[in-house]
Amino acid sequence: MDKLCIAQHDERLKEAGILGLAAFLKCSKRLTILWSPRYFARLWCTFEVATFLNQGQAERIDIIPVGMSLLLILLALHMKFQAMSIHWSLHVQQFDVAESSFFDNLLVIFLESLLMLPLILYIGIGLMKEVDELPEQLHTFQVRKTKCFCCTSKHQHPDTGAKLPCDRRAVYKQLRDWYSKDGKGKKKAAL
């Protein structure tokens, strides 16, 4: 989203956009991070966190694993299928005197569970392994080691060949201003 919200073609406009992002986050009461294991490897993501932390609002950051959405969707579909099957067997087929249809529905519920529950568990365990990495990422991430599109593309647009201004320079400048004592502190102290 940042790529769409911040001008990419002009260095001056890009810097203004970066400062605007900081102003927007300054007015925010909470920061919700849609986290994946790659989150702290992206320059703009770490900049957003640094901006919010600069305001002393660490307790107002919520971290939600992106993979949680798939798990919740699968669980909801599983529960909906189960509820529909039970409803079908208890209410829709109430006039059917054959007991086999009730047991057929139970068999369908069992088979659906046999397929869905291992998938849900597999995704859930994978998600927990990813979440287990989060404290280490929070403790060890460094802005210097992040990636950004302009540097990855060697400051040249892959389609047009046009020169891309460097995001990293503008972000580093802003972080130095915030996190070094006088705004001219050593690079390492700020980054």
Phi, psi and omega in degrees: 000324182301324181299326179279331185271340184243130181302133182254349188263348185224125183301317182294315179294324178296315179297320177297321178295321178297315178295325177295322177298318178299318179295320178299313180294329179296329179275353183276142179276331181220155172239119177256119181262121172271093193272139168227166181302340179272355188307308184280005175264357183254129184305311185293326178295314180293326178296318179298318178295315179300322179297314181291320179293328179300336180270003179070036184244036183304326182287352180255023177255125176252135179244121180238120177295131180300322181298342180297328182297316178297317179298316180293322178296314179297318178297318180296317178297318179299311181294322179296316178298317179299314181296318179295321180293318179293317178301315179302313184289330183269325188249314184289323183265018184296337180269353179276121184277348181284124179288340184297327181294323177297314181288331173298318178295320177298322177295319178297317178299315180298315181294321177296318178295322179298328178274316188281317186298317175299323178295315179298316179295318180299313179294319179297317178294318176299319179296318179295324176296319177296314181296329178297334178282341187302311180302321178295319177298317180297325183282329191245356186294146178227133181300325180301332184265006180280165179246150174217156186301315185297316181289322178297326180270010181056039176056034177222128181296128184296332182269315186262339183081001180293150179290134178257131174293153185275119176295319187303317181300313181294318180294314179301318180300314181294318180296321177299317179299320182283316194257353173263156189301315184245010182082354179234022182292176180297146181304314185299323181296325183273334187247000000 
